[in-house]
Amino acid sequence: MADLSIYLFWAGILTSLAAVVAYVAYTLGVAVTSPRLAAQTEAGSVTIPSGADPQREGLGRLATLFTVLTMLALGGSVAARWAAVHYAPMSNLYEFTVSFAFTISVAYLIFEVHEGQRRFGVVALPIVAAMLGVATLFPDDILPLVPALQNGLLLTIHVSVMMISYSVMTVAFAGAVIYLVQGGEGKQRFAALPSGSAAGDFAHRATVVGFPLLAAGIALGAWWANAAWGRYWGWDPKETSALVVLLAMAAYFHARSGTGSVAGAPGIRKVIPTRVVRSWRPDPMWWLVASFGLMLFTYFGVNLWIQGLHSYAGV
């Protein structure tokens, strides 16, 4: 089963790369094609816009198909690894990264179907492919679990919720990137991509889902910490970093809610100059970009470069 897991992992890499190519071709096709239908009238031949271009829509369906194949291959890889090791394969960076790529593909497909919009895949699928590429850098050896990771059910629930929240945050990041590239709300610099308004709505809906999931994952982590180390919170680097990600996402909601700021709160505004309170504020979507960057640091940086109780990189 371990060998089958590896074969399916490499199959997932190939299908994810094919999905990236298909999404790019589909997205570019929106800009370079202007499908029209010819209509013969008494005044002569007239062309009118058509609803869709069959060739371009075929590329879109192919991109989605390759994403589905990626999801199935990675899901099979995770399941085969689980059968081989007899515990949820989330105990080191190789296992977690493969599982993470799998859940990103699942989360993206759910939002693609729900939103009826494929062009966000031009950002989301390269992230999946990049994650799989990173996974090849980590050893895939099967090693005994350290004592703290032997609470199988609680570990699985905690890490699964964190992984799902990170995956939904990745989907939100894809929307935020397109929003910023388009210039913000109500703008559309590039016809090939969704409008800034559509991208902003897409990113916001994903964040509304991802934020409570991340909060729940952190709470479950505190429960696990109490079972593993006898305390709910100890300001371990991973705990602290995950909390910073949650606060950054909270800052997004705060910034989106209006033109105010923490600097304008009663008490604080007495010591903050008025010019600071009324100064320019970055677009709230930048908080989602910052949250994604902080999430990557929590995921990779803390495991690889900062020693702590959560250092289970396996490298």
N, C-alpha and C positions, 0 to 999 in steps of 0.2 A: 504493500500500500504506500510505503514511503516513496518508492520509485514512481508509482502512478501519480502521486502528488507532484513530483518534480516535472513529469511529462506534461501534466495539465497546466502547471505554472508556466512552462515555456509556450504552450499553446495559447495561454492567455496573453502573453507578451506579443505574439504574432497577431492575434486578432485585435488587440488594443491598438497596435500600430496601423493595422488596416482600417480600423475605425477612425483614427486620427486623419488619415489620408482622405477617407470618404467624407468626413465632416468638413474638412477644409475645401474639398472639391464642391461639396453641396453649398457651402456658404459663399464661395467665390461665384458659383453659378447664379446666385441671386443678383449679383452686380453685373455680370457680363451678359446675361440673357434678358431680353425684354419680350416675353412671349406675347404673340398677337395672333388674332384670328382675322382672316380676310372675309369681308362681306360684300357681295355684289349688289349695288343699288343702281337706280336710274342715273345718278350723277357719276357713276363709275365705281371703281374698286376702293373700298374703305377698310382700314385696319382698326381693330378695337382690341384693347387688352384682354387677354384670356385669364382665367382664374389660376392656372398653374401650368408649368412646363413639364410634360411627362418625363423627359430625360432627367431634369433636375430633381423632380420628386422621386424618381427611381434611385438617384444617388442618396437622397435623404433616407429612404427606406433601407438602402444598403448600409448606410452608416449606423442606423439603429440596429440592424441585424447583426453587424459586427460587434456592437456594444453588448447585445444580448448574448452572443457567443462568448465574449470576454467574461461576462458575468457567470455564465454556466461553467466555463473552464476554470475560473478562479474559485467558484463555489465548490466544484468537484475537487480542486486541489486542497482546499481547506478541509473538506469532508474526509478525503483520503488521508491527509496528515493527522486528522483527529483520530481516525481509526487506527493509525499506526502508533500514535503516542499514547492513546487512551486518556487524553485530557484535551480541553479546548486549546487549539494551537495559537496561543496568544502570550506565550511566556518569554519570547525574545524578539529582537527586532526583525529577524527574517519572517517568523510566523506572523507577527503583528502587521508587518508591512504588506504581506500578501493578503491578509484578512482585510486590512484597511483599503487596499485597491479594490477588493471585491465589494465592500460596502459602499465605496464611492460610486462604483458602476451601478449598484442597485439604487442608491439614492438618486443619482442623476436620471436613471431611466424612469423612476417614479415621477420626478418633477417634469421630465420631458413629456410623458404621457399626459400628466395632469394639466400642464400649461399648453400643450399642443405646439410646442416650439422646439425645433431641433437645433437651432443655430448656437445655443449655449454650449453644445457639445464641442465646439471648436476650441473652447477653453478647458472644459471639464475632462475630456478624454486624454489630452496630452498630460494632464496631471496623473491620470491613472497609469499611463504608459511610463511616466517618469518614476512613479512609485515602484513599479515593477522593475524598472532598471536599477533603482537604488537597492531593491531587495536582493539582486544578484551579487551585491557587494558584501552581504552578510553571510556567515556560515549557516548552512542548513542542517547541521548535525543534530541528532536527537540526543539530548542530555537529560539527566535526572533533574526534577524540579527541586529548587531550593525550598526550605521549609515554609517560608512566607507565602509561596505560591501553591501550596498543597491543599488549600481550602477551595476545592474545585468549583462548587456551585457559586459561592460568593465571588470568587475571582472571575468566573465566566460572566456573571451578571454585570459586575462593575466595569470590566474591560469592554464588554460588548456595548454597554450604553455609552461609554466614552468614545468608542470607535464610531458608533452611529452618529453621535453628535458631531465629531470631527468631520465625518463624511458629509453631513448636511451643511456644515460650515464651509466645506470645499465647494459645494454647489452654490452657496450664497456668494462665495468669493468669485466664482465664474460670472455670476450676474453683476457683481460690483465692478469687475474689470471692464466688462462691456459697457456698463453705465458710464464709467469714467472716460473710456476711450471715445464714447459718443459725445462727451462734453457735458453730461448731466441731464437733469430733468427737462423734457420737452425738446431735446436736441437729437440730431442724427447726422453725424459727420460722414458716416459710411453706410451706404445703402445695403451693403451685404449683411450687416449686423442688425440685430434687433434695436429698436429705438431706445434712447436713454430712459424714457418713461417705462417702457416694457421691461428693460433690464433692471431698473430700480425696483419695480414691483416684484419681479422674480426674486431678486436678492433679498428683499424684505420678507417675503413669504417664507423663504428658506430659513432666514434668521429667526423668525417667529417659532419655527419648529426646532431649530438647533439650540437656541438659548435654554429652554427648559430641560432639554435632554442633557446638556452639559451640566446644568445645576444638579440634576438628578444623579448624573455620573459621579460628580464630586461628592455628593452626600453618600452615595453607595461606597465610594472610596474611603470615606471616613469610617463607615461601618466595618469595612474590610480591615482598615488600619487598627481598629480596636481589637479585632479578632487576631490579627497577625502580630501586633506590637504592643497591645495593651493600652493604646491611647487613640482618641478619635482624630486629633490634629496635632502635628508636631512641627509645622513649618519646614518640612522636608522640601528640597528644591522642586520636586515634581508637584507636590501639593501646592506650593506657593505659585509656581508658574501656571498651573491650571487655573488657580483663582484669578491671576492677572488676566488670563484669556477671558474668563467670565466677566470681569470688570470692564474690559475693553468692549465686549459686546453690549454690556449695560450702558456704556458711554455712547454707543451708536444709537440706542433707543432714546437716550436723553437728548442727544444732539438732533435727532430727527423730530422730536416732539415740539420743538419751537426754536426761537432765536435766543432764548436765555442760556445761561451757563451756570456752573457751580459758582463761578466768581460773582454772580449776581445774587446769590442767596443772602438772606438776612444775616447779619453778623460778619460774613466774609466780605460783603461789598463795602463794609466800613474801612477795611484795610487794603482793598484792591482799588487802584486808581480807576476812575470812570473810563478813561481811554482804553484801558485793558478790558473792562467789562463790555464795552461797545465795539471792540476791535473786530477785525475780520475773522471768521471762523471757517475752517476747511469743511468741505462737503462731508456730511455724515457717512457717506459710503467709504471714505478713507478709513473709518474705524473698522469696517469689515475687512479691508485689506490688512490693517494692522493686526486685527484678531487672527487672521490666517497666518501671518508671519509669526506671531507669538505662539500660535498652535504648533507650527513646525518646529519652533525652538523647544517647546515643551516636549514634543515628540522625539526629535533627534538630539538636540543640544544637551538636554538634561541627562539623557541616557548615555551619550557618548563622551561628554566633556566634563560633566559635573557629577561628583560622587555623592551618592545618597542612598537611602533605603530602597529607592525605586530603580536602581541601576541594574537592569536585567537585559542589557543589550545582547549578550551572548557573543561579544567580540573581544 
